[in-house]
């Protein structure tokens, strides 16, 4: 039986909205930005769950909240059978070797004044893993694994001396150096050229299998999610609107928003006729959510009932969940 490495229950992250003091005094409720609102999902050992959606849907906030780079407003987050929401200071620091993150911009996440060898070795020093000699050997071995060769030469280079693809390989090496159970990949290939992106995606897929990692793969690119993920969750305005096995989602999208995202995937064959569905208007403000279904203001299939019913995920069978009871 494959165990769940990550279990998220009713996760919320609200950001207080800054207003002039008089408006704050006059308002009965403090205004908040509902970036993440009542999310629940799990990720199994060796599984990659894709989290897709438009910019502003709350994907990055989910990833950072799960590993407590930002503090969740409420909810439970279990990683490797430990509820990390309850951990404080030293307990949380020790637990961090079990979960890591790969950021979108590797240049911003690496210390420009530290060699990449030292940067990758730093987590070993923080968690007191190995000795100075064995730590260097671990880093060099990992450099060989992520194809940073000759590894001894790369060890003493600085981030500015590397290409974008090489820097992202460094960040991947740093993420797995402590042998974690769970990794958040936050748009990790978005800033790479297409040819380099495919190489890094292949590397991430190999690493996931070798280390039996649970992956949260955050992306706006459905094609990348299809390549690396066993399941995909579609997020809109702070909520998951559909979640299913990757093949099932592509062959049988149930929610209108999912179908719209699918229709936007480019097709290389110019003779292939593909239906394109364009949503109406812009994504609403998370400070002033629409009543009922959050997607109804843009949905081309909207019904009168959508204004009144708060759409929750319903099981369609075989783990396929959707928040739209009308669209098929």
N, C-alpha and C positions, 0 to 999 in steps of 0.2 A: 504493500500500500504506500502510495506517494503522499508525503505529509505536506501540509501547508506551511510555508516558511513565513509568509506575510498574511495577516488577517486584519483588515481595516473595517471598523464598524462605526457607522454614523459620524464620519469625520466632518467637522465644520471648521472653517477658517473665515472669520469676519474681521475686516479691518475698519476701525473707527474712522469716520469721515470728519475732517477738520472744517469747521464752519465758524463764522463770526460769533463771538460770545453771546450776543443777544439772541441769535437764532437758536443756539444750543439751549439757552434758558427757556425760550418760548416753546420749544418742541417737547412733546410728552415722552417720545422715545428717542434715544440717541441714534442718529443715522449711522449706518454701517454699510460697507461694501461686502456683499456676500460672495466672496471669491470661490469658496467651496462650501457646498450646502448638502449635508446628509449623504455622504458617499460611503458605500460599503462594497468591498470586494476582497478576494483572496488571490494569492499567487503560490503555486506549488513549487516544490523542489525541481530544479531543472527546467522551469517554465518561464517563458517571456510573455508578459501581458502588455500589449500596446495600448497607449492612451492617446487618442487622436481627437482633433477638433480645431476650430479656428483660433487665431490669436485672441486672447482675452477670455477664453473659456474656462481658465483656471488650472490648466494642466501642470504648469511649473509649480504653482502653489501647492498642488497635491503632492508632487514629488518632494518638495522641500519640507512640507509639514510632516510627511511620513517619517523622515529621518531627523526631524526636529531641528532643522536649520532655521525654521521659523516655528514658533509655538502654536499648535492647534488651539482653536477656541474651545472645542469639546470633541469627544469621541474616544475610541480605543484603538491603539495601534500595537498589534502583537507581531514581533519579529523573533523568530526562533523560540516561540513559546514564552516570550517575555514581553509584558506590556510596558513599552518604553515611555509611555505617557507618565507613568508613576516614578520614573528614575530621576534622581537628582545628582547634579554635580559629578562627583567621582564615579558613581555608578553608571551614569550616562557616558562618561568618557571611556570607561572600560568596555561598555557595550558597543561603542562605535566601530570597533574592529570587525563587527559582524555585518555592518552595512556601510556602503560607500556610495559616492555619486560621481558621475562623469558629466562635467558641465559642457555647455554649448561652445563657449569660447575658451580654448585651452590656454591662450596667451594670458587671459585675465585671471585664470585659476592657478598659474605657476608664478612663483616668486622670481622676478627678473634678475635678482642679484644672487640667486642660488643655482648651482649647476643642477642639471636634471637628475644626475646620479644622487645628489644629496636630497633633492625633492622627493624622489621615489623612496629613498631610504628613511626619510623623516618619520613616516607612520610606524616603522619598526622601532625607532628610538622612543617614540611617544608611548608605545604599548610594551616596551621592554622585551622585544622579541629578538632572540639571537644575541650574538656578540658583534663587536665592530667588524671583525674579519668575515664572519658568516653572513652578516647583513650585506656587505658589499657583494659577496658571491651570489646571494639571493637576487640582488638587483641586476647583476650582470646576466644571470640565467634568465631572468624575466625579460631583459632587453633582447636577448636572443630569441625568446618566444614571440615577442611582438615585432620582430624583424627590424630592430634597431642595431644594425651591424655595420662596422665592427663595434661591439658593445663597449670595449674599454675606451675607445675614442669618444663615443657618445656620452659616456659617464661624466666627462669633464666639460661638456658643452653647456652653453646657456640657452634658454628658450629662444632668444632672438636669433640664434644661429641655426635654428631648425625650420623646416617648412611646416605648413599648417597640418598636413597629414602626420608628420613625425611628432609634432607636439601632441596631437590627439592620441597617438600610440603611447606617449609618455604618460598621459593622464589615465589611460586604460591600465597601464602597468602599475601606476600608483594606487588605483582603485582596487586591484586584486592582490597587492603585495601582502596584505594581512590575512589572506584567505577568507574573505567574507562569505556570508550565506546569501546576501541580497545586495543588488546594485540598482540604483536609479540612473538611467541614461536620459539626460535632459537635452533633447535636440542635439545629440552628440555629433551628428554628421551634417548638420544644417549649413555650416560655414565652409564645407569642403567642396572641391571640384567633383564633378560626377564620377570620374575615373577613380579618384582617391576615395570617394565615398563608398564605392562598391568594395574596395579593398578593406576599409575599416569595418564595414558591415560584416564582411566575411570573417574578419578577425574576432569581432564581438560574438558572432555565432559560434565560432570554434571555442572561444573562451568559456562561453555559457555551457557548452557540452562538457568540456574538459573538467571544469570546476563544479559542475552540477548546480549552477547558480539560479536563483530566482531573479528575474529581471523585470523592472518596470521601464518600458521603452516609450518615452514621451516623444511624440513627433507630430508634425502637421502633414507628413508625407505618408499617405496610405500605402504606396508601393513599397516603401522601406519597411513598414510595419508588417505587410504581407510576407516579406522575405524572411523576417527574423522572429516573428511572434506566433505562438500557438493559439492565443486568443487576443481579441481586440475589444476595447471598451471605447465607445464614442461619447465624448463629453460636450455639453453645450450649456453655457451660462451657469457653471458651478455644479451641474448635475450630470450623472451618467444617464444617457437616454437609450443606449442599447449596448449589449455585451454578448459576444458569442465566439465560438471557435472561428478561426480566421477564414477557413474555406466556407463555412456556413454563412458567415457575414457577407462575404463577397458574392456568393451565389444567391443568397436570399436575404437581402437587407430589408428590415421590417419597418424601421422608423423613417419618416420622411427626411429628416436631417442626414441620416446615414446615406440614403439614396442620393441626396444632393452631393454629398462628399464623393461618393463613388462616381457620379457623372462628371466630376471635375478632374478625374485622373486622365492625363494625356495619353492618347493612343498613337503609336508611331506610324500606323498604316493610314495614309491620307484617304484611301478609298473606303475605309471602314466608317459607316454611318453610326454615330453614337448619340443617343438622346442626352441633351444637356438641360439640366433643371436649374434655374436661377432663383435663389431665395429673394423674397421681397425685402427692401429696406436694409437697415443696418442692425447689428446686434444691440439689443436694449441695454440700458445702463443697469449694472448689478446693484445699484442703490435704489432702483425703482423697477422691481420685477413685474412682468405682466401677471395678471391673475390666471389661475388655471395652468394650462400648458405653457411653459416658458418660450416655446418655439412658435406658438400660434400666430404671433404678429408677423412672421416671415414665411409661414408654411403655405405652400401652394395648394394644399389639400385641406385647409382648415375647415372645421365644422363649428356650429354654434355651441355644441357641448364642450369644446376645447376651452372656452372662456370660463367655464364653471368648474370643471373637474381638474383636480391636482393630479397630474399623471405620475404614477409610480411604476417601477419596473414590475412586469408580469412575466412569469415563466411560460415560454412557448414550447418547452420541451427540449431535452438534450442540452440543457445549460444555456439556451438562447433566451435572453431576457430583453424585453422592449418596453418602453414607456408610452407607446401609442397603441390604443386598442382599436383604432379605426382603419389605419393604413395597412394594406397588404400588397 
